[in-house]
Amino acid sequence: MSTITPPHTRWGLTLATAVGAAALVAVVLLAFLWPTVTSSVHNLPVVITGNGPATATLTTQLEKSGAFAINSAGDRAAAVNAVETRSAYGAFVVAEDGSGVEVVTASAASPVVVQIMNQAATGISQALAQQGAGAQAAAVQAALAAGDLRAVAAAVAPVSAPKVSLTDVAPLNPADPRGTGLALLGLPLAMGGMIGGVLISLVVTGFRRRLTAAAAYGVAGGLGLVGILQGWLGILSGPYLLNALAMGLGLFAIAITIVGLESLLGKPGIPVGAVLTMFIGNPISSLASPKEFLPGPWGEIGQWFVPGATGTLLRDLSYFPDAAMGIHWLVLLVWSAAGIALAVLGRHRDEEAVHLPSTLELSPSDAESGTAPSLSNATA
């Protein structure tokens, strides 16, 4: 009995497949490591309040570091408001008599920035101490030149070191004191949206049914994931339903975008959606570090993708209720609308889905004849 040997793949295609796979791995590596390797500490918006020599010394010290973009605030209340509305990552409030500086931070905005500002506080204390010592030495010299012994005695009297205090106006939840949960939120969000989009694209047929499935997935996923993140792990806080809405809208936006691309482009639309979400949107989402750390405009661009907008929105809902959130809601709505529009454009395309047994409805004609449901009857 003879057997038929199947033809072998050509060597050219064999080698091309291997090289293509290696190139794909290199792209994936770059997508995830490039933002980390190229990030640097710069242009962190902070505010300073106060007048006098101490404020000038503080401003000079901060400008010398190159890490901060400095703005001024009228008083402490304005400085704290800038931090609480996320207009600034922190504030330096100089006492009216120049005797001390209060460093106002928000660890919920970025634990990394809090560390940087704590380091800056140490340098500020040293700079103010040197300023005080220099002023004291100048006073002694002036008193000696004038021959005023009482002035000399007063000038050499011990001067108290400037006090630098730290105030955290938006601390992280005790269950997530380092903000690790928020920093890692982008990956499960991106993967979750992709899983929903891929499954719906492969299993569900019909525009209305796909749209319904994506919406139901967003609702169930939002309620379930926020239930875990907030109710169980304690990573999120604030209004549960609003958090669930933000999470659900993010999942829906990713899923419906993939569904829409698959409807329009066919099966190649699925990897296109995956690339947009996982390899572009997620690495520049700035959930683990400030968006200002990324080179050029990439930090801002990342906020226009679903992972960045959703992550920032959940952070603001949990810790910064006074922050402006409209732009993040708008981003999610735009992506959702774009996905629906793509699905509408591709709804009349001849689709092929992986149909599970007994998942398709019978049309009246199919039911009467007893035949299997036809694909043309499952496009609604």
DOLOBA-754540 format. One record per residue: x negated, y, z negated of N, C-alpha, C in turn; residue in one letter. Coordinates in steps of 0.1 Angstrom, whole numbers, plus 2048, in hexadecimal, padded with zeros to 3 digits. Example, Ala and Ser with C-alpha at 12.3 -4.5 7.8 and 13.67 -1.06 7.14 Angstrom:
// DOLOBA-754540
77C7C77B27857D37B277C7DF7B2a
7807EA7B97777F57B977F8007B1s
This chain:
// DOLOBA-754540
7F77F48008008008007F780C800m
7F981580A7F082180B7F782C804s
7EE8357FF7F38417F87EF84D801t
7F78578007F48648077ED86D7FEi
7E18718027DA87B7FA7DE8897FEt
7E38917F47E789F7F77DB8A77FCp
7DD8B08057D28B98097CC8C17FEp
7BF8C37FE7B88CB7F47B98DA7F8h
7B98E27ED7B88F17F07AB8F57F6t
7AC8FF7FF7A09038067969097FCr
7899087FF77F90D7F578091D7F4w
7849237FF7859327FE7909367F4g
79B9307F57A69337EB7A292F7DDl
79B9237DC79791F7CF78E9297C8t
78492E7CF77B9387C97829457C7l
78A9497D17929567CF79B9557C3a
7A194A7C07A99497B47A194B7A7t
7959447A778C94579B787954799a
78395A7A477E9687A378A97179Fv
79596F7A57A19777A27A5976793g
7A596A78E7A896878079E96F777a
79196E77A787975773788984773a
78C98977F78F99878079A99C778a
7A59937777B199676F7AD997760l
7A598E75C7A198E74E79999A74Bv
79099F7547889AB7527919B7751a
79C9B77597A59C27587AD9C274Bv
7B19B77467B79B67397AE9BA72Ev
7A19B672F7979BA7257969C9725l
7959CF7307939DE7317A09E572Cl
7AB9E072F7B89E672B7B99E771Ca
7B49DD7157B59DD7067A99E36FFf
79D9E27057929E86FE78E9F6702l
7929FA70E78EA07713793A12709w
79FA137057A4A1D6FC79BA1E6EFp
798A126EA790A126DD782A176DFt
77BA126EA76DA156ED76CA246F0v
775A2A6F8773A376FC779A426F3t
780A3D6E8786A476DF77CA4E6D7s
77FA5A6D3776A626CA77EA6B6C2s
778A706B777FA786AD77EA876B2v
788A8C6B7788A9A6BC796AA06BDh
797AAD6BC7A4AB46BE7AFAB06B5n
7ACAAC6A97B7AA96A07BDAB669Bl
7CAAB969D7D0AC66997D1AC668Ap
7CBAD16847CDAD36757CFAE2674v
7D4AE66687D7AF46657CFAF8658v
7CCB056587C5B0B64C7CDB17647i
7CEB1863A7D4B246347CAB2A62Bt
7CCB3762A7C3B3F6207BBB49627g
7B5B5261F7ACB5D62479FB5D61Cn
796B6562078AB6761877EB5E61Dg
773B60616767B58619769B49619p
770B4460F772B3660E779B3061Ba
783B3762078AB3362C781B34638t
778B3E63976FB3F644765B34644a
760B30637757B2563675DB1863At
76AB16636771B0A639773B09648l
777B1464F779B1365D76CB10664t
761B16660754B13666750B05665t
752AFF65974FAF1656757AE865Fq
764AEB66076DAE2668769AE3677l
767AEF67C763AF168A756AEA68De
74DAEA684740AE4686741AD5688k
74BACF68274DAC0683752ABC691s
759AC569875EAC26A576AAB96A5g
76FAB569977AAAB699787AB1699a
788ABE696795AC4694798AD069Ef
7A5AD16A17ABADD6A87B2AE569Da
7ACAF169A7B1AF868E7BBB03691i
7C5B0368A7CFB0E68B7D2B1467Dn
7D8B1F67C7DAB2666F7E9B2566Bs
7EBB2565E7F9B256597FAB3064Ea
806B3664D807B41644806B3E635g
80BB3263180AB2E62380AB1F622d
80AB1A61680AB0C613816B05619r
822B0C61782EB0661C82EB0462Ba
829B0E632828B0C64081EB01644a
813B0063D80AAF664080FAE863Ea
816AE663281DAD9630827AD663Av
82FAE063E839ADE648833AD9655n
827ADF659821ADB66581DACC665a
819AC7659815AB9657822AB0658v
82CAB5651838AAD650840AAC65De
83EAB6666844AB567383BAB067Et
82FAAC67A825AA6683820AB068Dr
820ABC68981AAC669280BAC668Fs
807AC16837F9AC067F7F7AB3677a
7EBAAD6787E8AA16707E5AA4662y
7E1AB165F7DEAB46517DCAC3650g
7DAAC86447D8AD66417CEAD8636a
7C7AE46367BEAE862C7C3AF5626f
7C7AF461A7CDB006137C3B05609v
7BEB1160C7B3B186047BAB205F9v
7B6B1E5ED7BBB265E27B8B355E4a
7C1B3D5DF7C0B4C5E17B3B515DCe
7AEB4C5D17A2B515CB796B495D1d
798B405DA78DB395E0787B2E5D7g
78EB2B5CC788B225C278AB135C6s
792B105D0794B025D479CB015E1g
79DAF55E67A3AF25F27ACAE55F0v
7B8AE65F47C1ADA5F47C2AD5602e
7BEAC86047BFAC16107CCAB9611v
7D5ABE61A7E2AB761C7E1AAD627v
7E5AA16257E4A9662F7F1A8F630t
7F2A8663A7FEA7E63C7F9A70640a
7F7A676377F2A5A63B7FBA52644s
808A55644811A4F64D80FA5365Ba
809A5F65E806A6366B7FBA5B671a
7F0A5A6697E4A5366D7DBA51661s
7D9A4465C7D0A426527C1A46656p
7BFA456637B1A486687AEA57666v
7B8A5F6697B7A6E6677B5A71658v
7BCA6A64F7BAA6C6417ACA6A63Dv
7A6A5F642798A5D63E78FA68643q
792A6C650789A7765578BA8464Di
797A87648799A93641793A92633m
793A8662D78DA8462077EA86621n
778A8162C76AA8462E767A93630q
770A9963776FAA8639770AAF62Ca
778AAA62377AAB061676DAB060Ea
765AA560F758AA460874FAAF60Et
74EAB061B746ABB62174AAC961Dg
758ACB61C75DAD8618759ADB60Ai
759AD2601755AD45F3747AD85F2s
73EAD25FA730AD55FA72EAE3600q
735AE660B733AF3611737AFE608a
743AFD601747B075F873EB085ECl
738AFD5E772FAFE5DC722B065E1a
71DB035ED712B0B5F2715B195F4q
721B1C5F8725B2A5F9725B315ECq
72BB2A5E272BB305D471DB325CFg
714B295D1706B2A5CD6FFB365D4a
702B375E16FCB425E8701B505E3g
70EB515E0713B5D5DB70EB605CDa
70CB565C5706B585B86F8B5D5B9q
6F0B575C26E2B5B5C36E1B6A5C8a
6EAB6E5D16EAB7B5D66EEB855CBa
6F7B815C26FBB8A5B76F0B8B5ADa
6E8B815AB6DDB825A26D2B8B5A7v
6CFB8A5B46C5B935BA6CABA15BAq
6D6BA45BC6DBBB15BC6DABB75AEa
6DEBAF5A46DDBB35966CFBB6592a
6C5BAD5966B7BB05926B2BBC599l
6B6BBF5A56B2BCB5AC6B7BD75A5a
6C3BD659F6C9BE25986C4BE358Aa
6BDBD85856B8BD85776C3BD756Dg
6CEBD15716DABCF5696D9BC1563d
6D4BC05566D3BB35506E0BAD54Dl
6EABB554A6F8BAF5476FDBA8554r
6FBBAF55F6FFBAA56C6F8B9D570a
6EBB9D56C6E3B9156F6E8B85567v
6EBB8855A6F1B7D5516FEB78557a
706B8155B713B7D561712B7556Ea
708B79576706B73583701B64581a
6F8B625776F3B555756FBB4C56Dv
707B50569710B48561715B3C56Aa
717B3056471BB2556C728B28573p
728B24580734B2558873AB1858Bv
747B1758874EB0A58A74EB06599s
74CAF959B74CAF45A975AAF55AFa
75BAF85BC768AF95C276FAEC5C2p
77CAEC5BF784AE05BE78BADD5CBk
789AD15CF790ACC5DC799AC15D8v
7A6AC35DA7B1AB95D77B7AB35E3s
7BCAA75E27C2AA15ED7D1A9E5EBl
7DAAA15F47E8A9F5F37EDA985FFt
7F4A8D5FD7FAA85608809A87608d
80DA8F61281CA92613824A88619v
81EA7E620826A7362781EA66625a
81EA61619817A5461781DA4861Dp
815A3E62081BA32626822A2A61Bl
82AA21620831A18616827A0F60Fn
82AA0C602821A045FB81F9F6601p
8299F16088289E460F81E9E461Ba
81B9F06208129F162B8099FD628d
8009FC61E7F9A0861A7EEA0D624p
7EAA0562D7E0A086377E6A0B645r
7F3A0A6467FAA0D6537F7A0265Dg
7F39F66597EF9EC6637FC9E866Bt
8079E76648139E266B8179EC676g
8179F967381AA0267E810A02689l
803A006867F9A006907FA9F5699a
7FF9E96948009DD69D80E9DC6A3l
8179E66A18249E46A68269E46B5l
81C9EA6BC81D9EC6CB81D9DE6D2g
8149D56CE8139C86D58209C06D4l
8259BD6C88329B66C883D9BD6CFp
83E9CA6CE8489D16D68479CF6E5l
83B9D16EA8399CF6F883C9C06FCa
8369B76F58399A96F88489A56F7m
84E9AB6EC85C9A86EA8659AD6F6g
8629B96FA8699BE7068679B6712g
85A9B27148579AA72085E99C720m
85E99671486498971387398A717i
87A99471188899671588A998724g
8819A17298839A4738880998741g
87699073D87298574587D97A745v
88297773988D96D73789997173El
89D97D73D8AA9827438A8981752i
89C98575789A98576689A97776Bs
89696D76489595F7698A2957767l
8A995B75C8B59527598C295875Dv
8C396575C8D096C75D8D197176Cv
8DD96F7728DF9747808EB97D77Ft
8EB9887878F59917888F299E780g
8F49A97878F09B67828F79B9774f
9049B877390B9BB7679079B275Cr
9049A575F90099C7558F299E750r
8E99A27598DC9A57558DC9B274Cr
8E39BC7508E49C87488EA9C573Al
8F49BD73A8FA9B972D8F09B1725t
8E99A872B8DF9A07248D49A971Ea
8CF9B27268C49BB7218C99C4716a
8D69C97178DB9D170C8DD9C96FFa
8E29BD7018E49B46F58D79B16EFa
8CD9AF6F78C09AC6F28BA9B76EAy
8BC9C46EF8B79CF6E88BE9D16DBg
8CB9CF6DA8D29D06CE8CE9C66C4v
8CE9B96C88CA9AE6BF8BB9AF6BBa
8B39B36C48A49B46C18A29C06B8g
8A99CB6BA8A79D76B28AB9D46A3g
8B79CE6A28BC9CB6948B39C168Dl
8AF9B76958A79AC68F8999B068Cg
8929B76958849BB6928839C5687l
88C9CF68788B9D967D88F9D366Fv
8989C967089C9C266488F9BB65Eg
8879B666687A9B06618709BA65Di
86E9C46658649CF6628689D7656l
8749DA6558799E364A87E9DC63Eq
8879D264088D9CB6358849C162Fg
87C9BA6368749B06318659B462Ew
85E9B96398509BD63784E9CB631l
8589D36328569E162C84D9EA634g
84B9E76418439EF6498499FC64Di
8569FC65085EA07654867A0C648l
86BA18649874A1E63F87DA27646s
886A2E63E88FA3764489CA30648g
8A4A376518B1A326558B0A2565Dp
8B5A1A6588B4A0D65F8BAA0D66Dy
8C6A1266E8CDA1267B8C6A1A685l
8C0A266818B9A2E68B8ACA2768Fl
8A5A2068689AA1868989DA0D692n
8A8A066908AD9FC6988B0A016A6a
8B6A0D6A78BAA126B48ADA156BCl
8A3A1B6B5896A1E6BC890A116C1a
88FA076B88899FB6BC8919F46C7m
89E9F46C68A69ED6D08A59F46DDg
8A5A026DD8A4A096EA896A076F0l
88CA056E887EA026EE87E9F46F4g
8849EA6EE8859DD6F388D9DD700l
8989E47008A19E570C89A9EB717f
8939F671488C9FE71F8829F5726a
87A9ED71E8709E47248779D972Ci
8819D37268879C772C88F9CB739a
8969D673989E9DA7458949DF750i
8899E574C87F9E975687A9DC75Et
8779D27568729C575D87D9BF765i
8899BF75F8959BA7678979C2774v
8969CF7738989D777F88D9D5789g
8819D47858769D178E8789C4795l
87C9BA78D87E9AD7938899AD79De
8949B479A89F9B57A389B9BC7B0s
8939C57AF88F9CD7BB8849C67C3l
87A9C17BC86E9BC7C286D9AC7C3l
8769A67BC8759977BB86C9947AFg
8689877AF85F9827A485298B7A2k
84C9917AD84199A7AA8449A67A1p
8519A97A08549B47978529B1788g
8529A578584F9A17778419A5772i
8379A17798299A57758279B4776p
82E9BA77F82D9C97808329CF773v
83D9CB76E8439D076283A9CC756g
8349C075682A9BC74C81E9C574Ba
8199C875780D9D17578109DF752v
81C9E57568209F27518219F2742l
8269E773C8299E772E81D9E3726t
8179D772980D9D17217FF9D7723m
7FB9D97307EE9DD7337EC9EC736f
7F69F47367F5A027387FCA0972Ci
808A0672980FA0D71E80AA0A711g
8089FD70E8049F97007F69FE6FCn
7EC9FD7057DEA017007DDA106FDp
7E6A187047E5A277027F0A2C6F9i
7F7A236F2802A276EA7FEA2F6DDs
7F1A2E6DA7ECA366CE7F4A336C1s
7F7A266BF7FDA226B37F3A206A8l
7E7A1C6AB7DCA196A27D4A2569Ea
7D4A2F6A77CBA3A6A57D2A466ABs
7CEA536A87D5A5E6AE7D3A5F6BDp
7DDA646C37DDA666D27D1A6F6D6k
7CEA786CD7C3A826D17B5A7B6D2e
7B4A6E6CD7A7A676CE7A4A626DCf
7AFA606E47ADA5B6F27A7A666FBl
79FA62705799A6C70D7A4A73716p
7A1A807197AAA877237B8A8771Fg
7C1A857297D0A867267D6A79722p
7CEA6E7217D3A6171F7DCA5F712w
7D8A677087E1A666FC7EFA6B6FEg
7F0A767057FDA7B708805A72712e
7FDA6D71C803A64726809A5771Fi
802A52715806A4770E814A48707g
817A55704824A576FD82FA57707q
82CA57714837A5671E83AA48722w
833A3E71C836A3071E83EA2B712f
845A2071484FA1B70A848A176FDv
83CA106FD836A0D6F0832A196E8p
82CA236EE828A2F6E7834A376E2g
83EA396EA84AA406E6851A396DAa
853A2C6DC85AA256D1852A256C4t
845A226C583DA226B983DA2F6B2g
83BA3A6B983BA476B3849A4B6ADt
853A476B4861A496AF864A426A2l
860A356A1862A2E695859A34689l
84DA3868C845A3F68284CA4B67Dr
851A53686857A60682864A5D67Ad
86CA5467F879A51678876A4C66Al
86BA45668868A3F65B862A49651s
859A52656852A5A64D853A69650y
857A6D65C857A7C65F865A80665f
86FA8065D87CA8366187EA91667p
875A9A664876AA866986EAAA676d
867A9F67B860AA0687869AA1693a
864AA769E86CAA76AA86BA9A6B1a
877A936B3877A866B987EA856C6m
884A906CB88CA906D7884A8B6E3g
878A8E6E4870A8A6F086EA7B6F0i
86DA756E586BA666E5878A5F6E8h
883A646E3890A5E6E7892A606F6w
88EA6B6FC88FA6E70A887A64712l
87BA6270E872A58715879A4B716v
87EA4670B885A3870B891A38714l
899A437148A4A4471C8A1A4572Bl
896A4C72E892A4D73C88DA3F742v
885A3873A881A2A73E88DA2173Fw
897A227368A3A1A7378AAA1D744s
8ACA2A7478B4A2E7538ACA2A75Fa
89FA2A75F897A2676B899A1776Da
899A0F76289AA017648A89FE769g
8B2A047648C0A027698C1A06778i
8BBA1177C8BBA1678A8B4A0B793a
8A9A0678E8A29FC7968AB9EF798l
8B29EC78D8BB9E078E8C69E3798a
8CB9EF7988D69F37A18D19F27AFv
8C59F77B28C09F67BF8BE9E87C4l
8BA9DF7BB8B79D17BF8C39C87BDg
8CF9CD7B98DA9C47B58DF9BB7C1r
8DE9C07CD8E39B97D98D89B17DFh
8CC9B07D98C19A87DF8C49997DCr
8C19917E58C39837E48BA97D7D9d
8BF97B7CD8B79777C28B79677C0e
8AD9637BA8AC9557B68A99557A7e
8B094E79F8AE94D7918AC93F78Da
8A693D7828A493077C8B192D775v
8BA92677B8C79247758C791776Ch
8CC9197608CD90E7578DA907759l
8DC8FA7568E88F37598F48FA752p
8FF8FB75990B90175390A90F74Es
90191775490092575090792F75At
90B92A76691293376F921931770l
92893C77293693B77293A936780e
94592F78194B92A78E954935793l
9529387A095C9417A79699397AAs
9749407AC9809397AF97F92E7BAp
9789327C59779297D096F91D7CCs
96491F7C495B9147C096390B7B7d
96B9117AE9739097A497D9007ABa
9839057B698D8FD7BD9878F17C5e
97B8F47CB9748EA7D396C8E07CAs
9698E57BE9618DC7B59528DD7B9g
94E8E77C19408E87C59388F07BAt
92B8EF7BB9228F77B29249067B5a
92290E7AB92391D7AE9189227B7p
91C92A7C091392F7CA90C93C7C4s
90093F7C98F994A7C48FF9577C8l
9069577D390D9637D89189677CFs
91E95E7C89299607BF9249657B1n
9179657AF9129687A190A9757A1a
90E97E7AA90698B7AB90D9967A3t
91899479E91F99F79791A9A1789a
